[in-house]
Amino acid sequence: MLVLVLGLVLVTLYYALEPSSGSLPSCLLLRLTGFRCPGCGTQRAVHALLHGNFAQGIAYNYSLLFTVPILALYIGDALWGEKTPRLRAFLRHPLVILSLVLILLAWWILRNCWGY
């Protein structure tokens, strides 16, 4: 129940606050190094998505196209994993986790080399 309340508070904050106004924290890695982390732009993207601006939200961080479905699967596993043991076994398989880490690293490199 606490997680649900915290989630609703976060959604309300991201809906109400404008990320570019400085009311939300900026990326520390970007400020310190000038390199964008894999999540850079996610706050602006979530804000745009909550306001129905889907194209703008995706443009802020293209990784949302694959991270949102993957995140939904892992949330579903946390909530109902005992009802879907084959899915749970798949999501927790070391090769799946390694693949996700490699995709994340590739995205990090790609977005800094080619400006995505």
VONU-312716 format. One record per residue: x, y, z of N, C-alpha, C in turn; residue number from 1; residue in one letter. Coordinates in nm, 2 decimals, m for minus. Layout:
% residues N
SITE/n_east/n_north/n_up/ca_east/ca_north/ca_up/c_east/c_north/c_up/num/residuo
SITE/X/Y/Z/X/Y/Z/X/Y/Z/NUM/A
...
***
This chain:
% residues 116
SITE/n_east/n_north/n_up/ca_east/ca_north/ca_up/c_east/c_north/c_up/num/residuo
SITE/0.08/m0.12/0.00/0.00/0.00/0.00/0.09/0.13/0.00/1/M
SITE/0.20/0.12/0.07/0.29/0.24/0.08/0.35/0.27/m0.06/2/L
SITE/0.38/0.16/m0.13/0.44/0.18/m0.26/0.34/0.25/m0.35/3/V
SITE/0.21/0.21/m0.34/0.11/0.27/m0.43/0.09/0.42/m0.39/4/L
SITE/0.09/0.45/m0.27/0.08/0.59/m0.23/0.20/0.67/m0.28/5/V
SITE/0.32/0.62/m0.26/0.44/0.69/m0.31/0.44/0.70/m0.46/6/L
SITE/0.39/0.60/m0.53/0.38/0.61/m0.67/0.28/0.72/m0.72/7/G
SITE/0.17/0.73/m0.65/0.07/0.83/m0.68/0.13/0.97/m0.65/8/L
SITE/0.20/0.98/m0.54/0.26/1.11/m0.51/0.36/1.15/m0.62/9/V
SITE/0.44/1.06/m0.66/0.54/1.09/m0.77/0.47/1.12/m0.90/10/L
SITE/0.37/1.05/m0.94/0.30/1.08/m1.06/0.24/1.22/m1.05/11/V
SITE/0.18/1.26/m0.94/0.12/1.39/m0.92/0.23/1.50/m0.93/12/T
SITE/0.35/1.47/m0.87/0.46/1.57/m0.88/0.50/1.59/m1.02/13/L
SITE/0.52/1.48/m1.09/0.57/1.49/m1.23/0.46/1.55/m1.32/14/Y
SITE/0.34/1.54/m1.29/0.23/1.60/m1.36/0.23/1.75/m1.34/15/Y
SITE/0.24/1.79/m1.21/0.23/1.93/m1.17/0.35/2.02/m1.19/16/A
SITE/0.47/1.96/m1.17/0.59/2.04/m1.18/0.65/2.04/m1.31/17/L
SITE/0.70/2.15/m1.36/0.76/2.16/m1.49/0.91/2.13/m1.47/18/E
SITE/0.96/2.02/m1.53/1.10/1.98/m1.50/1.20/2.08/m1.54/19/P
SITE/1.18/2.16/m1.64/1.28/2.26/m1.69/1.28/2.38/m1.60/20/S
SITE/1.19/2.39/m1.50/1.18/2.51/m1.41/1.28/2.50/m1.30/21/S
SITE/1.35/2.39/m1.29/1.45/2.37/m1.18/1.38/2.32/m1.05/22/G
SITE/1.26/2.28/m1.05/1.19/2.23/m0.93/1.22/2.08/m0.91/23/S
SITE/1.27/2.02/m1.01/1.31/1.88/m0.99/1.46/1.86/m1.01/24/L
SITE/1.52/1.76/m0.95/1.66/1.75/m0.96/1.71/1.72/m1.10/25/P
SITE/1.83/1.78/m1.14/1.88/1.75/m1.27/1.98/1.64/m1.25/26/S
SITE/2.03/1.59/m1.37/2.12/1.47/m1.37/2.26/1.51/m1.32/27/C
SITE/2.30/1.45/m1.22/2.43/1.48/m1.16/2.55/1.44/m1.25/28/L
SITE/2.53/1.33/m1.32/2.64/1.28/m1.41/2.65/1.38/m1.52/29/L
SITE/2.54/1.43/m1.58/2.55/1.53/m1.69/2.62/1.66/m1.64/30/L
SITE/2.58/1.70/m1.52/2.64/1.83/m1.47/2.79/1.81/m1.44/31/R
SITE/2.83/1.70/m1.39/2.97/1.68/m1.36/3.06/1.64/m1.48/32/L
SITE/3.01/1.56/m1.57/3.09/1.52/m1.68/3.06/1.57/m1.82/33/T
SITE/2.93/1.61/m1.84/2.89/1.65/m1.97/2.83/1.54/m2.05/34/G
SITE/2.84/1.41/m1.99/2.79/1.30/m2.06/2.65/1.27/m2.01/35/F
SITE/2.56/1.23/m2.10/2.42/1.20/m2.06/2.41/1.05/m2.02/36/R
SITE/2.35/1.03/m1.91/2.33/0.89/m1.86/2.21/0.83/m1.93/37/C
SITE/2.19/0.70/m1.92/2.08/0.63/m1.99/1.94/0.69/m1.96/38/P
SITE/1.93/0.75/m1.84/1.80/0.80/m1.80/1.78/0.95/m1.82/39/G
SITE/1.88/1.02/m1.88/1.87/1.17/m1.90/1.75/1.19/m1.99/40/C
SITE/1.67/1.29/m1.95/1.55/1.33/m2.02/1.42/1.25/m1.97/41/G
SITE/1.44/1.16/m1.88/1.32/1.08/m1.84/1.22/1.16/m1.76/42/T
SITE/1.27/1.26/m1.68/1.17/1.34/m1.61/1.09/1.43/m1.70/43/Q
SITE/1.15/1.49/m1.80/1.08/1.56/m1.90/0.99/1.47/m1.98/44/R
SITE/1.04/1.35/m2.01/0.96/1.26/m2.09/0.83/1.21/m2.01/45/A
SITE/0.85/1.18/m1.88/0.73/1.14/m1.80/0.63/1.26/m1.79/46/V
SITE/0.68/1.38/m1.77/0.60/1.50/m1.77/0.52/1.51/m1.90/47/H
SITE/0.59/1.50/m2.01/0.52/1.51/m2.14/0.42/1.40/m2.16/48/A
SITE/0.45/1.28/m2.12/0.36/1.17/m2.14/0.24/1.18/m2.05/49/L
SITE/0.25/1.23/m1.93/0.14/1.25/m1.84/0.04/1.36/m1.90/50/L
SITE/0.10/1.45/m1.98/0.02/1.56/m2.04/m0.03/1.52/m2.18/51/H
SITE/m0.01/1.39/m2.22/m0.06/1.35/m2.34/0.03/1.38/m2.46/52/G
SITE/0.15/1.43/m2.44/0.24/1.46/m2.55/0.33/1.34/m2.57/53/N
SITE/0.28/1.24/m2.64/0.36/1.11/m2.65/0.48/1.13/m2.74/54/F
SITE/0.47/1.19/m2.85/0.58/1.21/m2.94/0.69/1.29/m2.87/55/A
SITE/0.66/1.39/m2.80/0.76/1.47/m2.73/0.82/1.39/m2.62/56/Q
SITE/0.74/1.31/m2.55/0.79/1.23/m2.44/0.89/1.13/m2.49/57/G
SITE/0.87/1.07/m2.60/0.96/0.97/m2.66/1.08/1.04/m2.71/58/I
SITE/1.07/1.16/m2.76/1.18/1.24/m2.82/1.28/1.28/m2.70/59/A
SITE/1.23/1.30/m2.58/1.32/1.33/m2.47/1.41/1.22/m2.43/60/Y
SITE/1.36/1.09/m2.44/1.44/0.98/m2.41/1.38/0.86/m2.49/61/N
SITE/1.45/0.82/m2.60/1.40/0.71/m2.68/1.40/0.58/m2.61/62/Y
SITE/1.48/0.56/m2.51/1.48/0.44/m2.44/1.35/0.40/m2.37/63/S
SITE/1.26/0.50/m2.36/1.13/0.47/m2.30/1.06/0.36/m2.39/64/L
SITE/1.09/0.36/m2.52/1.02/0.26/m2.60/1.04/0.12/m2.56/65/L
SITE/1.16/0.09/m2.50/1.18/m0.05/m2.46/1.19/m0.06/m2.31/66/F
SITE/1.22/0.05/m2.23/1.23/0.03/m2.09/1.09/0.03/m2.02/67/T
SITE/0.99/0.10/m2.07/0.86/0.10/m2.01/0.80/m0.04/m2.02/68/V
SITE/0.80/m0.11/m2.13/0.74/m0.25/m2.13/0.82/m0.35/m2.04/69/P
SITE/0.95/m0.33/m2.04/1.04/m0.42/m1.96/1.01/m0.39/m1.81/70/I
SITE/1.00/m0.26/m1.77/0.96/m0.23/m1.64/0.83/m0.28/m1.60/71/L
SITE/0.73/m0.27/m1.69/0.60/m0.33/m1.66/0.60/m0.48/m1.63/72/A
SITE/0.69/m0.55/m1.71/0.70/m0.69/m1.68/0.76/m0.72/m1.55/73/L
SITE/0.86/m0.64/m1.51/0.92/m0.67/m1.38/0.83/m0.62/m1.26/74/Y
SITE/0.75/m0.52/m1.28/0.65/m0.48/m1.18/0.54/m0.59/m1.17/75/I
SITE/0.50/m0.64/m1.28/0.40/m0.75/m1.28/0.46/m0.87/m1.21/76/G
SITE/0.58/m0.90/m1.24/0.65/m1.02/m1.17/0.65/m0.99/m1.02/77/D
SITE/0.68/m0.87/m0.97/0.69/m0.85/m0.83/0.55/m0.86/m0.77/78/A
SITE/0.44/m0.82/m0.84/0.31/m0.83/m0.79/0.24/m0.97/m0.80/79/L
SITE/0.26/m1.03/m0.91/0.19/m1.16/m0.94/0.28/m1.27/m0.99/80/W
SITE/0.41/m1.26/m0.95/0.51/m1.36/m1.00/0.48/m1.50/m0.97/81/G
SITE/0.42/m1.52/m0.85/0.39/m1.66/m0.81/0.28/m1.73/m0.90/82/E
SITE/0.20/m1.64/m0.97/0.10/m1.70/m1.06/0.15/m1.73/m1.20/83/K
SITE/0.27/m1.67/m1.23/0.33/m1.69/m1.36/0.48/m1.74/m1.34/84/T
SITE/0.50/m1.86/m1.29/0.63/m1.91/m1.26/0.73/m1.91/m1.39/85/P
SITE/0.67/m1.94/m1.50/0.76/m1.95/m1.62/0.81/m1.81/m1.66/86/R
SITE/0.72/m1.71/m1.65/0.76/m1.57/m1.68/0.87/m1.52/m1.57/87/L
SITE/0.84/m1.56/m1.45/0.93/m1.52/m1.34/1.07/m1.58/m1.36/88/R
SITE/1.07/m1.71/m1.40/1.20/m1.78/m1.43/1.27/m1.71/m1.54/89/A
SITE/1.20/m1.67/m1.65/1.26/m1.61/m1.76/1.32/m1.47/m1.72/90/F
SITE/1.24/m1.39/m1.65/1.29/m1.26/m1.62/1.41/m1.26/m1.52/91/L
SITE/1.42/m1.37/m1.44/1.53/m1.38/m1.35/1.65/m1.46/m1.40/92/R
SITE/1.64/m1.50/m1.52/1.75/m1.58/m1.58/1.87/m1.49/m1.60/93/H
SITE/1.99/m1.54/m1.56/2.11/m1.46/m1.58/2.13/m1.41/m1.72/94/P
SITE/2.10/m1.48/m1.82/2.12/m1.43/m1.96/2.03/m1.32/m1.99/95/L
SITE/1.91/m1.32/m1.94/1.81/m1.21/m1.96/1.86/m1.08/m1.89/96/V
SITE/1.91/m1.10/m1.77/1.96/m0.98/m1.69/2.09/m0.93/m1.76/97/I
SITE/2.17/m1.02/m1.80/2.30/m0.97/m1.87/2.26/m0.90/m2.00/98/L
SITE/2.16/m0.95/m2.07/2.12/m0.89/m2.20/2.07/m0.75/m2.17/99/S
SITE/1.99/m0.73/m2.07/1.94/m0.60/m2.03/2.05/m0.50/m1.99/100/L
SITE/2.14/m0.55/m1.92/2.26/m0.47/m1.88/2.34/m0.42/m2.01/101/V
SITE/2.36/m0.52/m2.10/2.43/m0.49/m2.22/2.35/m0.39/m2.31/102/L
SITE/2.22/m0.40/m2.32/2.14/m0.31/m2.39/2.15/m0.17/m2.33/103/I
SITE/2.15/m0.16/m2.20/2.16/m0.04/m2.12/2.29/0.03/m2.15/104/L
SITE/2.40/m0.05/m2.15/2.53/0.01/m2.18/2.54/0.05/m2.32/105/L
SITE/2.49/m0.02/m2.42/2.49/0.02/m2.56/2.41/0.15/m2.58/106/A
SITE/2.30/0.16/m2.51/2.22/0.29/m2.52/2.30/0.40/m2.47/107/W
SITE/2.37/0.38/m2.35/2.45/0.49/m2.29/2.56/0.53/m2.39/108/W
SITE/2.63/0.44/m2.45/2.73/0.48/m2.55/2.67/0.54/m2.67/109/I
SITE/2.57/0.48/m2.73/2.50/0.54/m2.85/2.45/0.68/m2.83/110/L
SITE/2.39/0.71/m2.72/2.33/0.84/m2.70/2.44/0.95/m2.68/111/R
SITE/2.56/0.91/m2.63/2.67/1.01/m2.62/2.75/1.02/m2.74/112/N
SITE/2.76/0.92/m2.82/2.84/0.92/m2.95/2.76/0.99/m3.06/113/C
SITE/2.63/0.96/m3.07/2.55/1.01/m3.18/2.44/1.11/m3.14/114/W
SITE/2.44/1.15/m3.01/2.35/1.25/m2.97/2.20/1.22/m2.96/115/G
SITE/2.17/1.09/m2.93/2.03/1.05/m2.92/1.98/1.09/m2.78/116/Y
***
